[in-house]
Amino acid sequence: MMSGLEMGIVGFFILLTLLLIRIHIGIAMFLAAAGLYAYLGHGDLNTLMFTLNGLAYARLSNYDLAVVPLFILMGQLASHGGMSKALFQAASHFIGHWRGGMAMAAVGSCAAFGAICGSSLATAATMGQVAMPELQKRHYSGKLSTATLAAGGTLGILIPPSVPLIIYAVLTQESIGKLFVAAIIPGILALLGYIVVIKILVSLRPEAGPVSEKVPFLQAVKSQIKVLPIFMVFAVVIISIYGGWANPTESASIGAAACGIISWLSGGLTWKGLIQSILQTAASSAMIFMVLIGADLLNSALALTQMPAQLATWVVGQGYEPLLVLFMIILIYLVLGCVMDSLAMILLTIPIFYPIILGLDFWGMSAQDKTIWFGIVALMVVEIGLITPPVGINLFIINKMDKNTPLLSTSKWVLPFIASDLIRIVLVACFPMIVLGLVHLF
C-alpha cells in the first residue's frame, strides 16, 4: 500500500500525462481522481459516483459562484458593444504620438478592458482585434505588436474583477472585495512595467515602434470623455463590493446591466451582439464549471489520501525559511504554467499550497493577510503561464492575428515582458504591503 504522499504524486503524474496527450483539463482531472478512488476502494467505484453526485450539486448550487457568469457577461457586452475600440482610441490619442506609444496604448487599453472583463483570453482576443490593425497600419514591428498584445492580455485576470481571483476567494473562503482591492496596486505595477519594457525595446530598436502623428488636443479630450462611463462602471462595482453596499453577485449584476445599457446607448450593441454575448457567456461558464467539478473531485481524492496534510506537515517540519518555501512554490507554478492554464492551476494547487503557507510565519502576518497576499502572488505567477510556451494561450490567440510573424519570434520578444513579471513577483513576495496597503487603509 502506497503512502498518501506517494499516491498524490502518482495522481499528479497521471494528470500531467493526460494533459500532454491533449485531454481536456476537466476530463483529465476526473480520470486522475477516478484512478485514485479505484485504488483506494480496491476497484469499487461506488464511493466515486456518490462523491461526484454530491460535489456537482454543491458546486452548481453555490451562490457565490453566480458572480462568475455575470462578470463574463459584463465583459462580453463590453466587447460586442464597442467599448474596446473606445478604450484603445482614448489611450492612443493620449500617448500614441510617442515612439512606441501605440504599443503602450494597447497595453493601457488592455488594462482598462480588464477592469470590466475579468478574463485574460477575452482581453487578448478583443483588444488584439482592435489594436493589431492600427499597429500594422503604423508599421510597428510584428514581433513587438504580438508580444505586447499577448502580455497585455494577461492584465485581464490581474486587474479586478478577475475570475481566477473569485475562484481563489471561494476556495479559501476569503472576501472577494478585499482580494479585488488588493489586486489594484499590483495591476498598476504590471501596467507600468510593461510600458517600461516597451520603452526599452523601442529605444534599442527604434524601427520597431515608429513615431505617429499627434492627435489634436480637442479630439484627444473628446476620446477621454467617451470612456468615462466605463471607468464609472469599474468604480461602482469595486466600491459597492468593498463598501458593503452590495454583495459580489449583486455588484456583478449591476455591472453587467450598466455595460449593456452603455453599449446600447452608444449604438454599439445590437440584438445579434446581445444574443452572441449570452451564448458565449454560457459556453465559457460551462467550461469553467466543468473544470471546477473536475478539480473538486481530484482534490477530494487527494484529501482521502491525506497527501495535502502530510505535505504541509512535512514542509513545516523541515524548518525551511518561509521565503524559500514561497519561492519554491512559485517555481512549481512557473513549471506548471508551461502545460496548464491559469484556472486549472488555481483549482489544483491551492488546496495543497494554501495549508503550507498558513503554517509558515511571514513577518508575523495574520492568517487573513497571508491569504490575501498569497492569492495575489499566486495570481501573478499563473498569469505568466498565459505567455510561456508551449501552452501560452495568449501567444496563440495573438499570433493568429498576424500570420506574417512566426510564433517563435513572438515568444522571443515576450521574454522581456516575462522578466518584468518576475521582478514584480519578487517585489510583492518580499514586500507584502504592496498588496495589503489598500486593504488595511480602507
Secondary structure, 3 states (H helix, E strand, C coil): CCCHHHHHHHHHHHHHHHHHCCCCHHHHHHHHHHHHHHHHCCCCCHHHHHHHHHHHHHHHCCHHHHHHHHHHHHHHHHHHCCHHHHHHHHHHHHHCCCCCHHHHHHHHHHHHHHCCCCCHHHHHHHHHHHHHHHHHHCCCCHHHHHHHHHHHHCHHHHCCCCHHHHHHHHHHCCCHHHHHHHCHHHHHHHHHHHHHHHHHHHHHCHHHCCCCCCCCHHHHHHHHHHCHHHHHHHHHHHHHHHCCCCCHHHHHHHHHHHHHHHHHHCCCCCHHHHHHHHHHHHHHHHHHHHHHHHHHHHHHHHHHHCHHHHHHHHHHHCCCCHHHHHHHHHHHHHHHCCCCCHHHHHHHHHHHHHHHHHCCCCCCCCHHHHHHHHHHHHHHHHHHHHHCCCCCHHHHHHHCCCCCCCHHHHHHHCHHHHHHHHHHHHHHHHCCHHHHHHHHHC
